[in-house]
Amino acid sequence: LKSGGQFFLESVEKGEHVGRYSIITGGELVRIELNGSQIHIQNQMEDTVDKQVDNPFNDAASYLRHFNCPEYDGLPPFYSGIIGYLGYEAIQYFAQVPTCRENTGIPDSILIIPEFILVYDSVKRTVFIIITVLNSNQDSIDANRCYEEAIERLLDIKERITQTTVPEKTDRDDCQSMKIHETTDKEGYMDMVETCKGLIRQGEIIQAVLSRRKDIETDLDPFL
């Protein structure tokens, strides 16, 4: 939280064994959003791209092939790369199946090259602070400037994560006043259940995971 991280990844092994690495990433050097046939690309070094294509996932994969990172000894397995998610409807990029086009405002996929990565090694009890920079023109002067800026950013993050100040807890007395909005009523949900039961009997599916989306507006901090 102190670092302003956006993603938290915990390595997990089978059973009750604890994974070795915990990863926090933050900042966005590159952000790619896929939504239906739309692709949106933001890059700190280039102009924003918005276009309609046949398969946005293929365009994203082609675009990301231009990025590479040198390997260094002593770093954890994940020290740079792409992070994000593929939603359920992203199946449309891999198979010819019908998809739901409900206007949720949530992209089918978001892929990000983070600006910084924090990796906690639970074996060595150490934290790696890794800064990623883009140097598109391969100019040595530009590379030196990027390096100096990365050092400053690294020291800033180091200072923040070593602070011991704990933020005050927010007042939760107004939780009862929050309104919950459901996008699917009970009758509509039961219709979905009956449809799935029919598809199971027909042999089209073996199971289905149904849900009822609930929207809640609140200004409370979810971490306090």
Sequence and secondary structure as in RCSB ss.txt:
>XXXX:A:sequence
LKSGGQFFLESVEKGEHVGRYSIITGGELVRIELNGSQIHIQNQMEDTVDKQVDNPFNDAASYLRHFNCPEYDGL
PPFYSGIIGYLGYEAIQYFAQVPTCRENTGIPDSILIIPEFILVYDSVKRTVFIIITVLNSNQDSIDANRCYEEA
IERLLDIKERITQTTVPEKTDRDDCQSMKIHETTDKEGYMDMVETCKGLIRQGEIIQAVLSRRKDIETDLDPFL
>XXXX:A:secstr
 TT  SEEEEEE STT EEEEEEEEE  SEEEEEETTEEEEEETTS  EEEE S HHHHHHHHHTT      TTS
 S SSS EEEE GGGGGGTS         S  SEEEEE SEEEEEETTTTEEEEEE    TT  HHHHHHHHHHH
HHHHHHHHHHHT          GGGGG  EEESS HHHHHHHHHHHHHHHHHTS S       EEE   S TT 
